[in-house]
Amino acid sequence: MQRLIIVTGASRGIGATIAIHANQKFSSNTIFLLIARDQEKLSDVKSQMESQSPLNVILSMSIDFALDLNKDQIITLIQENFADIQLNNIKELLIFYNHGTLRLEPIESADETKKKEFQINVFSVWTLICAFKDLFPIEKIPLQYHINISSLMATLALKNYSSYCTTRSARATLFRCLSVEEPRLRVLNYQPGPVYTDMQRQIYENREAHFSDSYKELYEQGKFVQPEQTVERLWHILIKNEFESGSVMDFYDPE
């Protein structure tokens, strides 16, 4: 069976780890499309994957999700990458919506930047969903997983996190709505836990970040979750495939 795996934000952190882990798990009959803004780091991930599993097809494309690209523009970009690839035999599709941005500032300051935050964290994802529905209709690929890499912040309200909490909440709601409108899809909001990523370092080093003493202690003592750990947990959830479509599952949820 041929499968297609698409990962956004695939140049680093959780996104890169998802792609590399999947490439190890499915060492043949798999086509990957890696999407990120940083072409140089994306190429590094692509090269590593090609060395790991030479029987897979690894494609990559650079997109800046801060740009307000419409559905047709996204479709054209993706079709250009698949120009020489036969997709008629694809029987399984997994899409990991991993990209996002974080800006820490009070509400009155966020008023000036909220449009960009919503564009990257919400509107670009919305456009991708619409584009993928046109490109890969469920009638042709009936087994589809749409995974939103979410955040505990989607459920919280914290000082100076107004843009991030609001956009993450809206994004999770979007995927819940997708599961209702398209009940044949397998839709998951996955909260990966506090993972050592560039974003977590940004939070730790930012004076505007108001985190608890326990957060600081866990970070400094190296007790945060490693990307490999949370991705392994995610794949366990997907392979077990017992989650309710549209639901939220967290790294720390019991088995």
N, C-alpha and C positions, 0 to 999 in steps of 0.2 A: 504494500500500500504506500502510495506517495503522499507525503504531507508537506504543507507549507507553513512555515513559522515566521511571523513578522514581529519584530521587536523595535519599539521606539525608545529613544534615549539609550541606544545600544553601545555608545562609545566608552562608557565608564560605569562604575558602581554596580547597582543591581541589574541594570539593563544588559551590560556586558556579561555579567555572571549568568543571567538567564540564557543568553545566546550560547555561551561557551558550554554550559552545563547541558543544554538541549542537544548541542552538537556531539557531545560525548555519549549521551543517552541514545540518540538516534544517529548511528554512524553511517547510515546509507538511506537512500530513497527519501531524502529530505531536502527541500529548498528553503533557504533562509533569505529574508530581506531585512537587512539591518538599517535602521534609520536614525540619524542624529545630526546635530549641527556641526560638530567638530569632525571634519573629514579626515584629518591626520590620525586622531585617536581611533576613529572608526576603521580606518585602513589597518591599524595595528591589530584590532580585534578580528577583522576579516582574515588577515594573514595567519593569525594563531589558529583560527578555526579551520582554515584550509589545510594547515599542517596536521591538525588532529584527525580530521575525517575527510580525506581526499575524495571520497565517493559522494559527498554531499555537494550541492551547489550553493555557494555563498555570494549573495548580491548585497550591495550597499548603496545607499543614496543619502546625500546631504540635504537636509531641509531645516530652515530656520523657522520654527513654529511661532516666532514672534510676528512673522509676516502674515497678513490676512489673506491667505490663499483660499480660493473657493473650491468647491468639490471638483469641478471640471479640471482645474489646474492640478489638483492632487492626483486625479485619475490619470492625466496625461503624463505626469512625472513617473508614476508607478508603471504605467504601460511601457514607457521608454526603457525601464530597467528590465522588464520581462520580454522585451522584443524578440530575443533569441531563445526563450524558454518555453517549453511545452507544458501548459497547465491543465490540459484536458484530463489527465490521469490523477489529479489531486483529489483525494478522498477525505482528507482531514486538514482543518485550518485552525491554527492557534495564533491569536494576536495578543500581544502584551503591550498595553498602553502604559508606558513607563515614564515618558518625558514629563518634565515639570520645572517650575522655577520657584524660588523662595526669596521674598523681600521682607525684611523686618522694619516696621515703622509704625508710628501711631496712626489712627484713623484719619486725622486731618491731613497728614502728609501723604497717606496712601491714596487720597483723592486724585493726586496728580499722576499716579502710576497704575491705577487699578485696571485701566483698559488693557495694558500690556499683560498684566498678571492673568486677567480673565482670558485673553487671547491664547496664551501659552497653555494654561492649566485646564481650560474648559472648552473654549470655542474651537481650537485646533483639533481637540479630541472629537468633538461633535462632528466636525467636517470629515475627519478620518472615518468615523463610523459610517457616515452616509456614503463616502467614496467606496469603502470596502463592501457595503451592501450591494452597490452597483457592480463592482468588479467581480465579486464572489457570491453570487446569489445562492441562497441556501438550497434551492432546488437542484443546483449542480454540485454543491459541496454540503451535504446534509449534516456532517459532523463538524461543528464549529464551536470553538472556545474563545470568548472575548474576556480578557483578564485586565482589569484596571488595577494597577499598582497604586493603592490608596495610601492612607495615612491615618493614624489615630487622631491627627489634627482635624480630620473631617467631622469629628464628634465633639471637639472641644472649643472653648472660647478662651483665648489667652491674650494678655497684653502685648501689643505690637505685632500680633500675628493676624490682624483682621483680614488682609488680602489672602494669606495662605489658608487660613481656616475656612473662609467663605468659599474660595474657589475649590478647595478639596471637598467640601460638603456638597457643592453643586455638582461636581464631577461624579461623586459616588451616587448621587440621586439620578443623574443622567443614565448611569448603567443599570440602576434599578428599573427605571422606565424602559430601557432597552429590553430587559428581560420580560417585562409585561407585554410590550408590543410585539416581540419576537420570541414567543415561548419555545420555539424549537432550538434556539441558541442556548448554549451553556455560558452563563454570564457570572463572573465572580468579581467582587471587590476584595482585594487581598491587602491587609495591613501587615507590612513586613516587620514591624517592631522597630526599636531604635538601632539602626544599622550604621556601622562605620562607613560613611560615604562623604563625599565632598560637601554635601548639604549639611550633614551633622557637624562637620568641622566649621562650616560657616556659622551655624547657630552657636557653637561653643565659643567662637572667637568674636562674636558680635556683641557690642556693648548694649545694644537695644534688646537683646534676647533676655527674657526673664525666665530662667529655668530654676528648678528646685535644687536644693543641696544634694538630694539623692541622684538627680540627673548628672550633676557635676561629678559626684563620687563615682558613679558607674562609668562615665566616660573616661575619667582619669585613671581608673583602675583596670581598664581594658575589659569591662564586663558587658559592653554593648554587643549586639548580634553581628556576626561576620556575614558579608554578602552570601558566601557559600552556604551558610546555615539556613538563612531565610529562603534561599532559592530551593534548597533541598526540601524544606518544609512545603513550599508551594507546589513542587512537583508531586510530592506525596499526596497532597489534597487533590490535584488534578487527576492523577492516576487512580486514586480511590474513587473519585467521581461520585461522591455521595452528597455533595453540597446542594443546597437549594439554589436554583438559578436566581441571580440578582442579590444574593445574600452577601453579608460581610463576614470574612474569616480573618482571624488575626494569628500571627506567629505563635502567640502564647495560648491560643485556644486548646483545650484538651483534645486528645486524639479521638 
